[in-house]
Structure formats: C-alpha cells, structure tokens
Amino acid sequence: MVTDINGFLEYRAAEDGRGPAWHTAQDLGSLYDGCSYDAFGCLFGVRDYANFRPLAAHRGLPADVSGSPGARYSQLTERHGDGGFHDASWITWAELKAIDWDEPAEKPDSRLHTYRRTPVGFRFTGKSTWSRAFAEAVGPRQGQVRLDPGEGQEWPEGSEWLIGDTLYRSVTLRRRDAFPHAEWRPVWHAMKTLAARHGDNAVRLVVWFDS
C-alpha cells in the first residue's frame, strides 16, 4: 500500500492590528508531487526504512494551525478514521536550515540496495526489503535469518552478495541521500522566500499522510 504526503506551508504575521497568527501560504500539492519514503522517514519518521533519527515525528497538527487547512484535516480524519489519514506533524524553516545533511542514519538501510552488472561497471537499480532471488540464494546459508516478503532485515554495513549479474549491498544513508533529486526544491524555495519576509521560525511545513 502506497503512502502519500499532504499538507501546506504557513507563515506567522500580524493582521488587522491583532497579534501574530498563522496564515496558509500554499498547498504542498502545488509544490511537491513525489513519494519519497526516505524523505518522509528523515523528516517525519513515516516509512522510515532507511532508519533515520526523525527530526519532527508525531508532533500532531499544531494547536494554532491556520483555520481552513486545520478544518479540512479534521474533516478528513473524522470521515476516514485512523485507517486513512495519520501522522500529522510540522517542521519550521529554521529547523530545516539547521539540518546536518551529512548525518548518517542510526543503522543501515533495512532495504538492500541493488546494482546490475553492465559493460562499464555496476549500475544502481533500486532497493527493496525482499527479493526472491536473494532469499533463495542466501537464505539457506543464513540459518536463523528470516527472509519474508516485505520484512526488512538488518545487515552489517558494507555487506555484499553477488548473485548472477545483480549485486546486493547493505548501505547506511546520510540525510542528503533522502533528497537526491530536485523534487523538493520548489518546497525549499517557497519556504525560504517566505522566511526572508517573516523570519525562519515564522514559516513552517504542516503535513499528514494517507495510506
């Protein structure tokens, strides 16, 4: 079952002579349409197969969340219950700016990374919690190790198995590896632009997930 991210950007500012309040700036869906479990795990502890120390897990919806998105989330959870929308949380631009992108995950990725042999060397092809070819080739020699579909394993960092033309390797990711492509760049740019006017701690990303 696929897990998707939903949410919006907020900024805090005074309005009509009243004290500062949070206002909705932009829906996340207009900036990000990917589905990166490594990013979800790195920031919010959702689908954290890479075993990062999450930076902003289980915070819930902010108590002072801006009106219409907060009402929308409440309606969704009331309609679908815990089986639909879950793991609401938030993170400020100040926290995102402070990330140590070289910080490694707490232990190796629970998915083995796979590489295919080519005439010019091995080429990365993906990562998975289970492979029938790997289970059949390695399982009997591992004794007590379970190799069930969908269940991630823990292998020592750097462990490798060459099975046919496929190399399986245990890898520990760093935070920067969770954001290897440009898909999050519009989100960061929008938050940075808002922060230039309102301040780093006055801009936040509010999210929830559905599976």
C-alpha positions, 0 to 999 in steps of 0.5 A: 500500500502506497503512502502519500504526503499532504499538507501546506506551508504557513507563515506567522504575521500580524493582521488587522492590528491583532497579534501574530497568527498563522496564515496558509501560504500554499498547498504542498500539492502545488509544490511537491508531487513525489513519494519519497519514503526516505524523505518522509522517514528523515523528516517525519519518521513515516516509512522510515526504512532507511532508519533515520533519527526523525527530526519532527515525528508525531508532533500532531497538527499544531494547536494554532494551525491556520483555520481552513487547512486545520478544518479540512484535516479534521474533516478528513480524519473524522470521515476516514478514521485512523485507517486513512489519514495519520501522522500529522506533524510540522517542521519550521524553516529554521529547523530545516536550515539547521539540518546536518545533511551529512548525518548518517542514519542510526543503522543501515538501510533495512532495504538492500540496495541493488546494482546490475552488472553492465559493460562499464561497471555496476549500475544502481537499480533500486532497493527493496526489503525482499527479493526472491532471488536473494532469499533463495540464494542466501537464505539457506546459508543464513540459518536463523535469518528470516527472509519474508516478503516485505520484512526488512532485515538488518545487515552489517554495513558494507555487506555484499552478495553477488548473485548472477549479474545483480549485486546486493549491498547493505548501505547506511544513508546520510540525510542528503541521500533522502533528497537526491533529486530536485523534487523538493526544491520548489518546497525549499524555495517557497519556504525560504522566500517566505522566511526572508519576509517573516523570519525562519521560525515564522514559516513552517511545513504542516503535513499528514499522510494517507495510506 
